[in-house]
Structures are given as structure tokens and as C-alpha cells.
């Protein structure tokens, strides 16, 4: 007796995954691996399946043509669904549609090929079912092994899916794709809005500082010359000294939640301890982070910064450290501004931060909306 997850619309029924498949199989690779093979037949692994249900063909691997010809299982066909069977992305699904670039390709031992019975189940319908919260929850429950375990072929015997008539499946696929296209257009607009927000603060600062004449040299106000943070191993779960990571220094501030910890046996030079008012500047790691700057808040007193950050200190009797951060981020590199401009920039930054938080919330809501669409689709509620 099948335990039904929920009541289905009339003429729908619950079936096991295996009932709608022609086969579930995985591939293999030659002994000795494939890193040394520069051409042949493409061999896909978990790293080539994307979270969006497509493919990333960067760093594609190959198997010899003769090896491929002798394979009895693991050869990819049009309409196949590929599912990651182990590792961190277990359950991720991609579909081999008309846009798949290879006429001949295979999967390795970390990928299942799920080949739908085209008389019973539409391949895109099954693709969306397997990406839905209903199926992903069942896959999570079927994990074996440790945190990096996976699933086996028995998933075909217990994973339940809702199955309407074939014509109804086609209608559901059309409706889902119509809604997802709308959702994608919203995502594009949201991304454009985020990009515009990222340049807004910079353009405002450049405009303000372009009209200010220099009155001295930055070196004249520095009391502690730029010094890179110490270098030692860190981990989010250790209990040693807190270390602000490169990602903690945003465009115009410091996010103290981006912190890791030493082991607890670090020998720290007294010069490396952070003090409120110190200025941190990102000097490496990701290109988009280079040049970011922020002022150390009181909560981070006594911490240190990562080696890819530099700290410096200015004479606060001569210059406001927050002004220096804004100055360091301009195209004009000016050195002095009245207090009311700093206040204005602080106010503007607060508005920008609030806007970014709203945009981040919107992005999260859009991601949830896609799952909600799939969930409703397979309850017959679209």
C-alpha cells in the first residue's frame, strides 16, 4: 500500500518513480581516471549539472571513443534526466533537451541517467516533478552514509510522484514554463536594480568630492602606517581569536558577521590587534573586493584582520576616519571635507544599505516563488 503524501485531483494517481522509467543507470570511467585524456567523448559528472537544471561545460572531461563504444550503460540520449547520486549536490537534476550540444556523451559513476517511458511520462514533466519540494524532500530522506553520502537505485522503488494523464502533463509543463519565464524577467530586473544600487553610492561620492580642493597629503594624518593582517589557519567553528575575513569589508563598511576564528594557540603581534576607528582596506582575494574600505567598530576591538586586509590608523583630531573611507573610495582621492558632508554620506549609506537589504529579500522571495510554482503544479493547483 502506497502512503499518499496528499490528496490528488480527480484522475491523478500516485506512482513510484520506477513505474515511469525505462531505465535508471549510471556510467563509469576508465581505470586511472580521465584527467590525462584531452579529447574523445564528453563524460559528465556532478560538477557539470547546474542548480537551475542546465549544464556547465567548463572543464569537461573525456573518455576514449573505444571505451564509450564498449559501454553498456551510461550513454546519454535526448530526453534523459541526469541526477547527481552522491556528494554535496545529491538530487540535483538536469534535462538533456534539444539545446544539449553533444550528439554522443556519457555520464560517470556519480550520475544517474533517468530515462522516462515516453508513452507514460513526459520528460519535462518528470524533470519539474523531481525538482519540486515534494521530490527533493524524499531524496533527502533517502540519503545513506555520512554528510557527503548519497542515494542508490532503490530510489526508483520508493520515491512517489503524482501522475496525471499525458495530455495533462503537457498542459502543466506549458503552464510552469510560462510562469518561470515571467519569473526570469523579474529576476533580470531585480539584478539590474541591484547593479544600479551598487554604483549609486560611488557616483554620489565622486560628484561631491570632485568639487573639493586638496589641502594636504594623506601621510600627514596617518598615525599607524598600512599593515597587513597576520596569516594563520582559521575556521568558523574554532574558538581562538576572531579574524575579520576579506568579505567583511564591504564597499563602505565592515560586516562583523563575516568572521572566522583561530585555533587558540596563535602568537599575535600587539600591532595586529584592532582598535575602534582603525581603517581596513581590502588588498586581494576577489577582484570586486579590492579597494573596499571600512572603519573598525567597537564590537571588533581586540580582534585581528585576515592577511588579505590592511589596517591603518589616522589622527582623529585632524580627520574623521569615516571621511577617509569615503575618500579612499573616490576617483579623485581628496583628503578633507566638512563634517556635514560626512553626515550626509552616512545618511545616504544607510539608505543604500536598507535598499540592498530589501533587494536581497526580494531575491530570496523570487527563489522561493519558483519552488512554490512547482509545489502547486503537482497538486493540480495551477
N, C-alpha and C positions, 0 to 999 in steps of 0.2 A: 504494500500500500504506500503510495507516494504522499508524503506530508506536504500539503499545499501551502506555500508562503502567504497567499492571499487569494481572495475570490476573483475569478476572471470573468470578463464579459461572455455573453452567450456565444457558443460555437468556438470558443477558445479552449485550449487544454494544456495541462502541464505535461511536459515530456522531459526525459533525460537527454542530456547533450548527445550521447552516443546514438540516440534514435534518429537524429537528423544528419549524422555524419556518414560519409563513405569510408573515411579513414581518419585516424589520429596517429601520427608518426613523427619521428624526429630523424635528423640526419647524423652525419659523422664527418670526421676529418681524417686525413692520412696520419699514420704514426709519425711522430716527430714534429707535428704541427704544420702550420701553413705560413708562418711569418717570412720564410725564405722564398716562397713562391710568388713571383712577380706578375704572372698572367695565367690565364686559364678560364675556368668557370667561377663566377662570383659565389662566395659562400657566406651566408648571412648569419650573424649571431645576435645576441641580445642588444649589443651596443648599436645595432643598425635600426632598431624599432623605436619610433618616437612616441612621446606621450600623447600626441594628437592623433595617432592611428596611421601615421605615414612612415616614411623611411628616411634615414640619414646615410647616404652612401659615401661619406668621408671615411677614409681608411678602410676601404673594402678589402676583404681577403679573397684569395682564390684557391681553388683545388685543381689538380691536373684534369684534363679532358678525359683521359682514360679512366681515372678514378671515378669521375662523375658518371661515365657510361656504365660502369660496373655497379653503381649504387642501385639497390632495390627499393630503398626508401629515402625520403628527404628531398626529392626533386620538386621544385615549386611549379605550380600551374596557375593560370589566370583564374581568379575567383577564390583562391585559397586564403584562409586566415592563418596568420602566423602568431603564435603566443609564446612569450617567454616562460620557460618552465622552471627556472631556478635563479637564485640571486636576488639582488635588491629590487629588480623591476618585475618580479614574478607576476604573471597575469596580464602584463601589457600585451595589447593586441593591435596588429596592423593588417590591412587588407591588400591583397595583390589585385589591383584593378588595371584598367587599360593604360594608366599612366606609368605602370611599372616598366623600367627601362630595359630589362633583360629578357630575351627570349628563352635563355637557359640559365638557371640559377638553382642553388641548393641551400639548405639550412644546416647548421652544425648541430651538435648534440645538446645544445642549450635551448633549442627552439622546437616547439610542436608545430606541425602542419595540421590544421583542422580543415578537412575538405568536405563542405556541405553536400548533401544529396540534393541536387538541383531540382528534383521532382517534388521535394517536400519543403525545402527551406531555401529562401533567397539568401545569397551570400552576404549582402549588405544588411539584411535584417539581422542575421546572426551576428555580424560584426557589431552592430549597435547594441544588441542584447548583451554580448559579452563585455562591452564597455560600460554597461549600466551599473548603478549601485547594487542592484539585485545580484548580478553575477559576480561582481568584484568582491562582495561580502562573502559569498560562498567560496570563492577561491581563497580568500584569506583564512577561512575556517579549515581549509583542506591542507594548509601548509604542513610539511613534515620537516624534521631536522631543526637546526638552530635558527638564529636570526636571518642567516643567509641561506635558508633551506629552499624548498620549492614544492612543486606538485608533480604527480606522475599520471600515467594514462588512466588510472582509476577515476580521474575527474570526470571522464565521459559517462561513468556509471551513476554518479550521484549529483552532478550539477544540474539543477532544474531550470528550464526556460519556458516561458509562455509561448504557445504556438497557435496563432490564428490560421485561417486559410491562406493559401499562397497569394491570392489577389489582395487580401487584407494586408499581408506583409508588404507588398509593393506599395500600397497606399501609405502605410506607416513610414516606410523609407522615404518616400517623396515628402511627406509632412515634416519628418525630422530634418531632412536636408534643407528644406525651405527655412525652417526656424534657425538652423545652425548658420546659414548664410546671413540671416539678419543679425545674429549674434556676432558673427565675424566682423560685419560692418561696424557694429557698436564698438567692438574691441579696437578696431583701427582708429576710430575717432577718439577713443579713450587714450590710446597710445600717443596720438598726435597732441592731445591735450597735455599729457604728462611731459612730452618733449618741449612743448611751449613753456610750461611752468619751469622746467629746468633752466631755460635761457632767460626767463623774465628777470630774476634777481641779478644775474650778471649784467644784463643790458641796463638796468636801473643804476647799478653801481658805476658802470662805465660812464653813463651820462652825467652823474653827479660829480665824479672825480675828474672828468675831463676839463672842468672849469676851475679847478683849484691849482694854484701855483706851488711848486715845491719850495720848502723853507729850510731844508737841511738834508742830512743823509741818515738812512735807517740805522747805520752803525752807531750813530751818536746817541741813540735811545736804547740800544741793546745792552743789557747788564749780564746776560748769560748767552754766550755765542752758540749757534746751532750745533746740536749734538745728537747723534743717532741713538736710539734706544738700545738696550742690551740684547744679546742674542742667546736664547736658550729654549729648550723644548717647552711647549705649552699644551694644555688640553682643557676643554670646557669643564671636565669633571674632576680635575685635580684640586688640591687645597692650598697651594702655595700662593705666592704674591700675585695679585691681579695684574694682568697685562692688557692694555688697550690695543686692539688689533687695528691693522691699516683701515679696515672697513668702518671703524668707529669714527674716523674723521670724515665728516660729510662735506658738502660744498662750503658751508659756512658755520659749522658747529661740530660738537662731539656727542656721539651716542654711546653712553656708558654701558648700554646693554651688550655692546659688541666687545666682550671681554673673555679672555681665557686665563688660565692660572698655571703657575709654575709647579714643580714637584714639591717644593717646600724647603729644598736644600740649596737654593740659589745664593750666590755671593754677589750682592748688589753694591755697586759704587754709589756712595752717597749723592753724587752728582746726578744719578739717574732717577732718583725719586721725584715724582711730580708734585708740583705745588699749585694751588689755585691761582689762576692768572697766567700760568705758562701757556705758550702758544705751541701747538703741534702742527706740523706740516707733513703731508704725505709725500714721500720721495720715490716710491716704487710700487711694486705689486701690479695692480691692474692699471692700464693707461688712463682710464677715466677717473682714477683716484689721485693721480699725480697732481700735486699743487693744491689739493684740498687743505683747508686750514680750519682750526678751531681753538677756542680757549678752554683750558682745563677747568672743569667745575670743582666746587668744594668737595663733592662726593668722591672724587678720584684722588684726593690728597694721599700721598704715600704710595700710590701705585707706580707702575712704570709703563712705558710705551714700547711697542714692538720695534725691532731693528729697522723696519721699513718706514718708520716715522722719525722725524727730527723734532726736538723741542728747543725752544729759545725763550728768553725772558726779557721783558722791556721795563724801563723805568716808568712806572705808572704816574710819577709826578710830571713826566714830560709828555706821555702819550697814553691813550686808552688802549689796552690790548685788543679789545673788540674792534676798535677802529683799525688796528694793524691787520686783523684778519680780513676785514673788508678791503683794505688797501692791498694786501697780498694777493687778492683775487681779482684786481682790476687789470685792465690792459695798460694803464698809464703809470702804475706804481707810485702813487703820491704818498706823502708822509704825514700830512697833518690836516685835520678837519675839526670843525667846531662840534661841541657836544650834541647840539640839536640834530646834526646830520646823523651821528651815530644812533641817536634815539630813533630817528626816522627809519634808518636801516633796520634797527632791531624790530620796530613795529612791522615793517614790510616783511622781514624774515618770518615773523610769527604768522603773518597771513599766508605766506608761501608754504610754511610748514603745515598749517591747517588744511590748505588746499591739497597738498600732497597726500596727507592722511585720508582725505575724502576720496582722492583718486585711487589710493591703494585699496580702500574699502570697496570702491566701485569695481576694481579688477577682481577682487575676491568674490564679489557677488556675481559677476559675469561667469566666473569659473563654476560657481555653484549652480548657476542657471542652466548650464549645459547638462549637468547631471540630473537636474530636475526635469528637463525636457525628456531625457531618456527614461527616467523613472515613470513619468506619466504615460509615455508612449507604450510601455509594456504592461500598463494597467488598463489600456484602452481608453485613456482619458484625454488624448489629444483632440 
